[in-house]
Every structure is written in structure tokens, then in C-alpha cells.
């Protein structure tokens, strides 16, 4: 009887998880099916599963046109840039915070932790005003007046904004506490300097946590549509997520509502983050585990 009860409970558990899995996959399945419709066919549908009579794969070809390819390239460049600079910052600053004692260390650590409790939405308007009043840029004078600063400038795609990136400094610092300093002391006795010790001794042993930082930064940057949407008006200079947001906003205001085109672009935008997480999830688990263990 006990064995039969375990089988029934396991069957119920699998059924519940299966239902939740379908609910989680439904938005993607709906987008994929809607992308295969024509504009007229989709507008006349009210089904939960808008499967087309004749699939229109041409909706996906917009990503290979000049209007879709440029934002896609901009997105890859932005993701690569942010991933590299944030990883370097987290490694160097996190290592110094974990291994060295200096005046003001506790204050700096308090700032890092304190910035994580500030909602990003509170800094949107102040940051926008600051960017618009950068001196000697975008027509501004030395006092930051008369122009638009970096508003609608492609440089905004690569300008680090916000305090959220300091979280990765704290994560790497916590991971370093699980690593004994004996390795660095041995390297120092062998004549290794700071950077050689960092990149030849410490970094290979901390690859799992670096992978966690790189994957999360890449995913967050790829999915960040708000920053390009706010600061860049030219869709060709924007990123793919922001481009999709602009198209969606335009569909709500005027013109023929080409929703299948938006759904097709959305499906394409999902693929890179999915592949990143699919192939690197092992390192994410290892890195989180190493950060949670103290030596």
C-alpha cells in the first residue's frame, strides 16, 4: 500500500509539474505560431493556439534585412562589451576587497550592499537629466547647457549606468573567501606579481563564479530594452529588444498592425539567451555553490 501511495503521489507531482511547464511554455508557443500567420489571418483569429493554414516563414526574414540586422548586431556588441568590462571590474575589485585591508573598506562595502536596495526606477529621471547635461558633448557647453548630451547617441549603448553591477563585485568577493590565500602566497614567493597571480593562479580556480557573472550580465544586458528605448530614438542605432518595443508602441498608435512581424522578431530575440543558459547552466550551479561556501 505504501509503495502504491508513492506511485500515486509521484504521478500527481509529475502531472502538476507538466501543467506548470505547459503554462510556462505557452507564451513562446503562441509567439511562434503567431509569427507564422499573415497580418489578415492573425487579426481574424481569437484562438488560444493560432496555428496558420499556410505557415508564413517570410516573417522571420525581416531579421536579415537592414532594419532588423543592425539592431541585432548592436545587441551582440553591447552584450559583449558589458560582459567583458563587468567581469574585469568584479574580478579586480572583488579580489582587492577580499584579500586586502585598507582605510574605508567597510564604508565601501556598505555602499555596495546599500545600492542593491535602491529600486532602479528611482534613478531613471536623475540619470536621464545627468546624461542630457554632460558638458562638451552633443552640443552642450562647458556647463552642460544648450545641447542634448548623449541623448540619441550610439555611445549610450556602451555607457555603464546604474549601481546594479556592484552586486557582482560582492559575489566574487564572497567566492574568494572560500579560497585559501596559500595559493597566492606560494605564487608571490615564486616571484609572481599582482596581475600574474590574478590571471594565472586565482582566475583558473574561480572560473565557475566568473561564468555565473558573465552569463547573468549577458542575459541582463540582452534583455535590457529600457535603456536603449529611453535614450535612443533612431531604431537603427538601438538594440533588438528596444527595436521590438518601438515597433510594439508604433503598432498601438498608428499603421497596419503587423503583429506577426513583432512575434517573429521576439522569437529570434529569445534564441541567444536560451542557448546561453542551456549550455552554461552547469557553471551557474557550480559558481553559486562556490560563492555560498566560506573557508
C-alpha positions in Angstrom: 0.0 0.0 0.0 2.8 2.4 0.9 4.5 1.7 -2.5 1.2 2.3 -4.3 0.8 5.6 -2.4 4.3 6.7 -3.5 3.5 5.9 -7.1 0.2 7.9 -6.9 1.9 10.9 -5.3 4.7 10.8 -7.9 2.1 10.7 -10.7 0.3 13.6 -9.2 3.6 15.5 -8.9 4.5 14.9 -12.5 1.1 15.9 -13.7 1.2 19.2 -11.7 4.8 19.9 -13.0 3.7 19.1 -16.5 0.8 21.6 -16.3 3.1 24.3 -15.0 5.6 23.5 -17.8 2.9 23.9 -20.4 1.9 27.2 -18.8 5.4 28.5 -18.8 6.0 27.4 -22.5 2.7 28.7 -23.7 3.8 32.4 -24.4 6.7 31.1 -26.5 4.5 28.6 -28.4 1.9 31.3 -29.0 4.5 33.7 -30.3 6.0 31.1 -32.6 2.6 30.2 -34.1 1.5 33.8 -34.4 4.8 34.6 -36.3 3.7 32.1 -39.0 0.5 33.9 -39.7 -0.3 36.7 -42.1 -1.5 40.1 -40.8 -5.0 39.4 -42.0 -5.1 35.9 -40.8 -3.9 36.8 -37.3 -6.3 39.7 -37.0 -9.2 37.4 -37.6 -8.2 34.9 -35.0 -9.2 34.5 -31.4 -7.8 31.1 -30.7 -5.5 30.1 -27.9 -3.3 28.4 -30.5 -3.3 30.5 -33.7 -1.9 27.8 -36.0 -1.9 29.1 -39.5 -3.4 27.4 -42.5 -0.3 28.2 -44.6 2.8 28.9 -42.5 4.5 32.2 -43.5 8.2 31.8 -42.8 8.9 35.1 -44.5 8.0 36.9 -41.3 11.4 35.8 -39.9 13.3 37.2 -42.9 12.9 40.7 -41.5 15.8 40.0 -39.1 18.1 39.6 -42.2 17.1 43.0 -43.6 18.9 46.2 -42.9 16.2 47.3 -40.5 16.5 44.1 -38.4 20.1 43.1 -38.8 21.6 46.4 -37.5 19.8 46.3 -34.1 20.8 42.6 -33.8 24.5 43.4 -34.3 24.2 46.3 -31.9 22.8 43.9 -29.3 25.6 41.4 -29.7 28.2 44.2 -29.4 26.6 45.7 -26.3 26.3 42.3 -24.6 30.0 41.5 -25.4 31.2 44.9 -24.1 29.2 44.9 -20.9 30.2 41.2 -20.2 33.9 42.0 -20.5 34.1 45.2 -18.5 31.8 43.9 -15.7 33.8 40.7 -15.3 37.1 42.6 -15.2 35.6 45.0 -12.6 34.2 42.2 -10.5 37.4 40.2 -10.6 39.8 43.0 -9.7 37.7 44.9 -7.2 36.3 41.8 -5.6 39.8 40.3 -5.2 41.1 43.5 -3.6 38.1 43.6 -1.2 38.6 40.0 -0.2 42.3 40.0 0.3 43.4 43.5 1.3 42.6 45.7 4.3 42.6 49.4 3.7 41.0 52.5 5.1 37.4 52.9 4.2 36.9 49.3 3.2 33.8 48.8 5.4 32.3 52.0 4.1 32.8 50.9 0.5 31.3 47.5 1.3 28.3 49.2 2.9 27.9 51.3 -0.3 28.0 48.2 -2.4 25.3 46.5 -0.3 23.3 49.6 0.1 23.0 50.3 -3.6 21.3 47.0 -4.1 18.2 48.0 -2.1 17.6 51.1 -4.2 15.0 50.4 -6.9 16.3 51.2 -10.4 13.1 53.1 -11.3 14.0 55.8 -8.8 17.2 56.7 -10.7 15.6 56.8 -14.2 14.8 60.5 -14.3 18.0 61.7 -12.5 20.1 59.6 -14.8 18.4 60.9 -17.8 18.9 64.5 -16.7 22.6 63.8 -16.0 23.2 62.2 -19.4 21.4 65.1 -21.2 23.7 67.6 -19.4 27.1 66.1 -19.8 29.4 69.0 -20.7 31.0 69.5 -24.1 29.0 66.6 -25.6 26.1 66.7 -28.0 26.2 70.5 -28.4 26.4 71.2 -24.7 28.7 74.0 -23.4 31.1 73.6 -20.5 28.2 73.9 -18.1 26.2 71.2 -19.8 23.6 73.6 -21.4 22.5 74.2 -25.0 22.5 70.6 -26.4 21.2 67.1 -25.7 24.3 65.5 -24.3 24.5 61.8 -25.1 20.7 61.5 -25.8 20.2 59.7 -29.1 23.9 58.9 -29.3 25.1 55.3 -30.0 27.6 55.7 -27.2 24.7 55.3 -24.8 24.7 51.6 -25.6 28.2 51.2 -24.0 28.0 53.7 -21.1 27.7 51.9 -17.8 24.7 53.2 -15.9 23.3 52.3 -12.5 24.7 50.6 -9.4 23.5 47.0 -10.2 26.8 45.9 -11.5 28.4 46.3 -8.0 26.5 43.2 -7.0 28.9 41.1 -9.0 31.8 42.6 -7.0 30.2 41.4 -3.8 29.6 37.9 -5.3 33.2 37.5 -6.4 34.5 38.8 -3.1 32.3 36.1 -1.3 33.7 33.4 -3.6 37.3 34.5 -2.8 36.7 33.8 0.9 36.2 30.1 0.1 39.7 30.0 -1.5 42.7 29.8 0.9 45.4 32.5 0.5 48.1 29.9 0.4 48.0 29.7 -3.4 48.7 33.4 -3.7 51.4 33.3 -1.1 53.1 30.5 -2.9 52.9 32.4 -6.2 54.3 35.5 -4.5 57.3 33.5 -3.2 57.9 32.3 -6.8 58.1 35.9 -8.0 54.6 36.4 -9.4 53.2 39.9 -9.4 49.7 41.0 -8.7 48.3 40.6 -12.2 50.2 37.4 -12.9 48.8 35.9 -9.7 45.3 37.1 -10.6 45.1 35.7 -14.1 47.3 32.6 -13.8 46.6 31.4 -10.3 43.3 32.8 -9.0 41.2 33.2 -12.1 41.5 29.5 -13.3 40.3 28.4 -9.9 37.4 30.9 -9.9 36.1 30.1 -13.4 32.7 28.8 -12.2 31.9 32.1 -10.4 33.2 34.1 -13.3 30.9 32.1 -15.6 28.0 33.0 -13.3 28.8 36.7 -13.6 29.3 36.5 -17.3 26.1 34.6 -18.0 24.0 36.8 -15.8 25.4 40.0 -17.2 25.0 38.8 -20.7 21.4 37.8 -20.1 20.5 41.0 -18.3 22.1 43.2 -21.0 20.4 41.3 -23.8 17.0 41.6 -22.1 17.6 45.3 -21.3 15.2 47.2 -23.6 14.5 50.1 -21.3 17.9 51.9 -21.6 18.1 52.0 -25.4 14.4 52.7 -25.6 14.7 55.8 -23.3 17.9 57.2 -24.7 18.0 56.4 -28.5 15.2 57.5 -30.9 16.7 56.0 -34.0 15.7 52.4 -34.2 18.7 51.5 -36.4 21.1 52.7 -33.7 19.1 50.8 -31.0 19.2 47.1 -29.9 16.9 44.3 -30.9 14.8 44.3 -27.7 14.3 48.0 -27.8 13.6 47.8 -31.5 10.8 45.3 -30.7 9.5 47.7 -28.0 9.4 50.6 -30.5 7.6 48.5 -33.1 5.0 47.4 -30.5 4.5 51.1 -29.4 4.0 52.1 -33.1 1.5 49.3 -33.6 -0.6 50.6 -30.8 -0.6 54.2 -32.2 -0.9 54.0 -36.0 -0.4 52.0 -39.2 -1.3 48.5 -40.1 -0.9 46.2 -37.1 1.7 43.7 -38.3 1.8 41.6 -35.1 3.2 38.5 -36.8 6.3 40.5 -37.7 6.7 41.5 -34.0 6.2 38.0 -32.8 8.8 36.7 -35.3 11.4 39.2 -34.0 10.5 38.2 -30.4 11.1 34.5 -31.2 14.5 35.4 -32.7 15.4 37.5 -29.7 14.7 34.6 -27.3 17.1 32.2 -29.0 20.5 33.6 -27.9 19.6 33.8 -24.2 18.1 30.4 -24.3 21.3 28.9 -25.8 23.5 30.7 -23.3 21.5 29.3 -20.4 21.2 25.9 -21.9 25.0 25.3 -22.4 26.3 27.2 -19.4 23.8 26.2 -16.7 26.3 23.7 -15.2 28.7 26.6 -14.5 25.9 28.7 -13.0 25.2 26.0 -10.4 28.9 25.4 -9.6 29.5 29.1 -9.2 26.6 29.8 -6.9 27.6 26.8 -4.8 31.2 28.0 -4.6 30.1 31.5 -3.6 28.0 30.1 -0.8 30.8 28.1 0.9 33.1 30.0 3.2 36.6 28.8 4.1 
